[in-house]
Amino acid sequence: MTDSALLIQESPMLLPLNKEKTIYDGFITVQENDFRIRILLPSDRQLKYSKLQCCWRLKQILHGYQHIIKQRLQHSSDLVSFILELKTVLEVAVKRRQVCQADPPPQYYCQLIGEMETLGWDKLLFIDTEFRTLKLRADDSCGRQHVIALKLKSKYPAEAPEFSADLPLPLSITWTPQSSLVSVHAQFLAVLESLQEFWAVLDEIDENTWVLEPERPPRGASMRRIAIESNVSIKLEIDCRHPKMLPECCLLGAEHVVAPLRNKLNANMHLWNPECSVLQNLKDVLELEFPSPATHDKSGQCFPFYIRLPAIIQRSEIRREWPLLNR
């Protein structure tokens, strides 16, 4: 039997488009699913130099299998053997995708809707079309808005969801087969309440100093770099579990300006009072007043708060060492 006859027998909907039989277009069938493909062969018909084009659906299914497909092209002796190899790989990929995306039973949707009714629809910020990914809103006692994201499994609630939130520490949620969205939301609120002092410390810093980094601090950020004067700043790392204790400090700027501040910090460290705010303690220990955002906005001036490279590193040397950065 000729190669063409074997190919027709194996994939009757994949046909040559030219006399040279270097372009094949059509469909291959795997597990009762038809997938559109096109194979472009070179004039010498060597498979290792051929190109495989496919529909968007097939491309999504074969994502992560590209290296295997390339290997099969390199080692298959003819087009028929490659199609057989491709079908084998595709069958594995389709089965794996079906397992990952198996539709939950009807009880899943009934329970989920019932739990949302109990929790309150006003807490739901987002739900995807598959009812798998949810984002729930939670307001802490100071009125700050927070979001917890859940990725539900098809065996929910027997199988625990995945949880994520913008917090300065890992989110730990206790889950049992009897748990629900209500219990998750309650646990999340408890976590938020345990971080109230931490966020109060950072809110005071954000509202009363010139914060250089991060520009728009997320709730999970425990670092602040705040301005002291032109070209001088201090980087703070607040401990979310002990936010009023002396934070990790790093003074940034020219050494002749930073050295006196560092000496004050070391000499006055014993004055740190956990009963006072972190910002007030910093003022007392460093013996200075921090420029406020309001002062900066009124002055209309913008000082360069960047770390300067040593003078011995010339612009020409930087270009020689890292040419790609200047292209």
N, C-alpha and C positions, 0 to 999 in steps of 0.2 A: 504494500500500500504506500502511495506517495506521501510526502510531507503535507501537501495540500489536503489530501483526503483525510489524513490523520487529524489535521487541524480542524477541518469541518466536522469530523466526528466528535472531537473533544469540545470545540466551541463553535457551534454552527452559526452563531450570530456575529462572529468576528471574521470579516471578509477583506480581501485585498482591494485596494482602490486604484491600482495601476498594473500595467502588464508586467512590469519588472518584479512585482510583488515585494516592494520595499516599504509600502505603507499599508498598514492594516487598521481598520476602524470598525467599531461595533461594540458588542456587549459580551461580558463573561458572566456566568451564573454561578453563584455560591450560596448554598442554603436558601434557595428560592428567591434570592435577591439578584437583580440584574445591575451590573455596573458598567458604565461607559468607559472604554479605554481606546487609545490610539497608540500604535507602535510604529516608530520610524526607524527603518533599517538603513545602514549605509549601502552603497552599491555592491560591495563585496559580501553583504549580508552577515557580517560578523556581529554577533549579539553584544559583545562587550562595548561596541561603539554606538549602539542603538539608543533611542530615546523613548521613554514611556510617558505618555500623557494620560490623564484620567479626569473624571468628573470631580466636582467638589466633594461629594459624599464619600467617594472612594478615597480621596486624599485625606479626609478627616479620619477614616477608619485605619488607614495605613500610617498615620502619624506615629513616629517612633520605630517604624519597621523599614525606613528608607535604606539603612545600611544592609539589611538582609536582602532586599530587592536588588540592590546593586551587586551583592555577592552572587545572587542567582543569575543575573545577567552575565557576569564574568565567567561563570562555570558551566552554564547550560550549553549543550552541544548544538541545539537547534531551537527553533521557535516553539515547536510543540512541547518540548521538554520544559522550556521556560514557562509556558502557560500553565502546565501542570504544577510547577513549583510555585508560581504566583497564586494559583488557586489554593494550594496548601497553606501558604502564609496567610492569605485572605480569610480562609476558614477559621484559623486560629484567632485572628484579629476580630472577626465578627462575633465569635463565641465569647471572647473576653469582653467585648463591648456590650453584648446582651446581658452578661452577668452583672456588669457595673451599672447598667441602665435599666434593670428590670423594674417594671412598673409596680408600685406598692399595691397591696390589696385595697378594696374599697374602705375597709375599717380604718386604714391609715388616714384617709382624707376626713372621714367622719370625726375621728378623735382629734385631729389637728384643728378642725373648725370649732369643735366643742371647747377645746382648750383656749382658743382665741376669744371665744365668747366669754369665758370665765375671766380671762386676763384683762380683756378690754381691747376693742379694735383700735382705740386711740394709741395703743402702745406699738402697733405694727407700722413700721416705716417702709418696709419692702418685703415682697415675696415674689419669687420667680415663677414662671409659668408651669414648672414641674412640681411646685410646692415642696421644694427641697431646701432652698436657701431662704432664710428669714433674717430680718434685722429688726430688733426690738428696741424701743426707746425707754430710757430710764432717767428720771430726774432725781438728783441727789437732794439732800436737805437744804442746800444753799441755792437751789434752782439751776445748777449746771446740768446741761443735757449730755447724756452719754448714750452710746449705742453698743449693743451686743449682737454679734452675728452668729447664727446657728446654721450648720449644714446637717440636715437630717438624713439618716440612712433608711433604706427601704423597709427594714425591720423595726423601725421606730414604733413604740418606745423600748422594745426589748434591747435594742442596740443604742448605745449612747451617741448623741450628736457630737459634732466638732464645734468648739466654741472659740470665739476670738473677740477681743475688745482692745481699745486704745488705752492701755494701762501701763504704769511704770513697773509692774511686776507680772509674772505669769498668772493667767487667769485659771483658777482651780474651781471647778464646779463638780459637786458630788452628784452622781447619777445612779439610779436604780431603775429596774423595769416599771416601778410605780411612779417614777418622777414625771413631771410635766413642764410645760412652758411657764406655768405659774411658779413652780418651785425654782426653776432656773432664774426667773426674773427676781424672785425674792433673794436668792443667793447673790445675784449680781448687785442688788441694792445694798446688801450687807458689805460686800467688798468695797463699793463706792463710799459707804459711810466710814470705813476704816481708813480711807485716804483723804478725808476732809481736811485734816490739819496740813497734810502735804500740799494739797492744792491751794489752801489759804496762804501758805508761805509763798508759793510761786505767783499767785495772783497779786500779792502785795508787791513783789519784785517787778512783775510785768506792768503794774499800774503806776509805779513810782520811780522807775529807773529807765534808762535808755538801753533796751535790750537789743544787742547786735545779732545774736544767734540764739536759737533759731528765729527766723523772721516771723513766722506764724507758728508758735509753739503748739504742738498737739498735746492732748492731756497726758499722753504717756511719756513725754519728754521731761527728764529730771535735770537736764543741763541748761544753764543760762550763761551767756557771756555778756556782761554789762559794761558800759562805758564808764571810765573814770575821768579821763580828759583826752585831749587829742593824742591819738596813737598809743593810748594806754587803756587796758581793760582788764577785767578779772573774770575768770571762768569758774563757775560754781557747779558742783555736782551734789544735788540734794538727795539725802537718803530718805526714800519714801517711807521707811519703817520708823525712822527717827528724824523727822524733818526739822526739828528745832535744834538739833545738835550741830556743832561746828561742821560745816560741809567741807568737802574736798575743794581746795582753792588753788588756782594757778594764775599768777599775775603775768600778763603779756604786754610786751612793749620794750622800749629801749632800756638797757640795763641800768644806765645812770638815773632813770626815773623810777624803774621798778624796784631797785635795791632798797631805797628808803622805805617804800611801802612794805616790802618783804620783812624788813627789820621790825617795823611796827607790828605787823601781823604776828611775828614770833614773840615779840616782847609783851604784847597785850593779850595773847591767847587765853591767859588765865582769867581775863575779864568776861569771857563769854558766859552769858546768862541764859539758860534754856527757858526761863520764864518770859524773856523778851522775844520780840520777833527777830527773825534772821537778818532782815534788812537793818534794823536798829543796831543789832550786835555788830554787823559789818561796819557801820558808821563809827561805832565806838572803838572798835579794835583798830581800824585803819585811820581813825581820826580825820575823817573827810565827809563831805556831802556829795552824793552821786547826782550827776545831771539828770533832770527829769525829762520825760518825753515832751511835756508842755514847754519847757524852756527851749528845747531843741526846735520844736515847731514854730515858736514865736521868733526865734533868732533867724530862722531861715537858712542857717549855716549847716553845712554837712562836712564834718571832719573825716579824714581817711583813717578808719580803724582797721588797718591791715597789718599783718606781720611782715616786716621788711626783710628781704634777703640780705645776708652779709654783703658788705661792699666789695669783697674780693670776688664775688660771683658776678661777672659782667654779662651784659645781654648777649654778646657774641658767643660766650661760653655756653649759655643756656641753649642757644640755637644749635650749636654743634652737638651737644649731648642729646637733645630731644627734638630732632627736626620735625617729627610728625605733629608736634603740638603747635607748630607755626604754619600749618598748611590748611 
